[in-house]
């Protein structure tokens, strides 16, 4: 996996440090939902049962470099 410097910096925050890399990998491989932003970045969501929350992973337009990962409070399951 490749990461932006922003991701590595923000990952040090307490609320982000508990996000497991395996959850991020799962969100990339098998997302529940995917969307492309106007700037080309790719958003992928995956429901994390252990946390009972949705994880949003933001990738750069290359589809491989992780720019951000956080629990998305606004995610609605089953809505496309």
Secondary structure by P-SEA (a helix, b strand, c coil): ccccaaaaaaccccccccccaaaaaaaaacccbbbbccccbbbbbbbbccccbbbbbbbccccccccbbbbbcccccccc
